[in-house]
Amino acid sequence: MEPVLEVKNLMVELRRKNRIQPIIEGIDFKVFPGQCLGILGESGSGKSMSLKAVMGLLGADFSVTGEALFQGENLIGKTKEQLRRIRGKRVAMILQNPMTCFDPLYRIEDQLSETYREHTELTKKEIYEKSLTVLTAMQIKNPEEAVKKYPHQLSGGMLQRIMIGLAMSMEPDLLIADEPTTAIDAITQFEIMKEFIRIKKESDTAMIFISHDLGVISAVSDEVLVLNRGKMADKGTFRQIYEQPKDPYTRLLVEKKKAVMDQYHRALGRKGVISQ
């Protein structure tokens, strides 16, 4: 089976005046259809930066080298317009703070419609019906009322569920979720994680799930990449990372999070991490 995305020797440098600062140093990973790669690390480890580099979302001060083969096509070096056409339809991204992803001046209906007009050939009526279907699937009550509201009139959890539903309705080949449960309450976090687990079980979409939370990573990931200060600290299945961490940094993460992680799985209604 061919990987949906294969990243080879990814390097990111920040260049300002005569100073060059390495940010990401030689990262490699693959993600396959129907599988989830978890990228784990603390704040500043380079988790989000690595995927932003791959998807062309860094500023002009950053230099990106290496290869990021999406279905065999190298994304590194493509123009912003070429990458914009790939993002949204073939690659969907869900970010950690839903409030920053919606324009406060436009109703939810208008913002969903803009995405569907850009990436599909649906009629206005079909777009409206699809929008309601998405909100219903994401357990948004009274979807006809919700689409008429502005972002500030909905909770962070509702906006996050709408983002997930919109992303999945595009039937992407790759879904990138960057700390999608960080900015929401614990109860909503559990519901959203159950949705990601359902997506993984029921679709062939490849998924990359970025988090600092070992419990979240353990709930959804098949393979795990651990980053520390822009470098790979560990890589393998979750069982390997959990039972036989190669790096002292990974071992410390596991020891710190084990009790919290087991409690997290019980809350999700699942068995212990290693018995799953």
SULTA-V802122 format. One record per backbone hydrogen bond with DSSP energy under -1.0 kcal/mol. CO is the residue of the C=O (numbers start at 0). NH is the residue of the N-H. Records with the same first field share a line. If there is no record, write none. Layout:
BEGIN
CO = NH + NH
END
This chain:
BEGIN
3 = 70
4 = 30
5 = 68
6 = 28
7 = 66
9 = 26
10 = 64
11 = 22 + 23
12 = 62
13 = 20
15 = 18
18 = 15
20 = 13
23 = 11
26 = 9
28 = 6
30 = 3 + 4
31 = 34
34 = 206
35 = 221 + 222
36 = 208
37 = 224
38 = 210
39 = 226
41 = 44
44 = 229
45 = 49
46 = 50
47 = 51
48 = 52
49 = 53
50 = 54
51 = 56
52 = 55
58 = 61
60 = 14
62 = 12
64 = 10
66 = 7
67 = 74
68 = 5
69 = 72
72 = 69
74 = 77
78 = 82
79 = 83
80 = 84
82 = 86
85 = 89 + 90
89 = 172 + 173
90 = 87
91 = 175
93 = 177
96 = 99
97 = 100
102 = 105
106 = 110
107 = 111
108 = 112
109 = 113
110 = 114
111 = 115
112 = 116
113 = 117
114 = 118
115 = 119
122 = 126
123 = 127
124 = 128
125 = 129
126 = 130
127 = 131
128 = 132
129 = 133
130 = 134
131 = 135
132 = 136
133 = 137
134 = 139
135 = 138
141 = 144 + 145
142 = 146
145 = 148
146 = 108
148 = 107
149 = 152
150 = 153
154 = 158
155 = 159
156 = 160
157 = 161
158 = 162
159 = 163
160 = 164
161 = 165
162 = 166
163 = 167
164 = 168
167 = 170
172 = 205
173 = 91
174 = 207
175 = 93
176 = 209
178 = 181
184 = 188
185 = 189
186 = 190
187 = 191
188 = 192
189 = 193
190 = 194
191 = 195
192 = 196
193 = 197
194 = 198
195 = 199
196 = 200
197 = 201
198 = 202
203 = 33
205 = 174
206 = 36
207 = 176
208 = 38
209 = 178
210 = 40
212 = 216
213 = 217
214 = 218
216 = 220
221 = 237
222 = 37
223 = 235
224 = 39
225 = 232 + 233
227 = 230
229 = 24
230 = 227
233 = 225
235 = 223
236 = 240
237 = 241
238 = 242
239 = 243
246 = 250
247 = 251
248 = 252
249 = 253
250 = 254
251 = 255
252 = 256
253 = 257
256 = 260
257 = 261
258 = 262
259 = 263
260 = 264
261 = 265
262 = 266
263 = 267
264 = 269
265 = 268
END
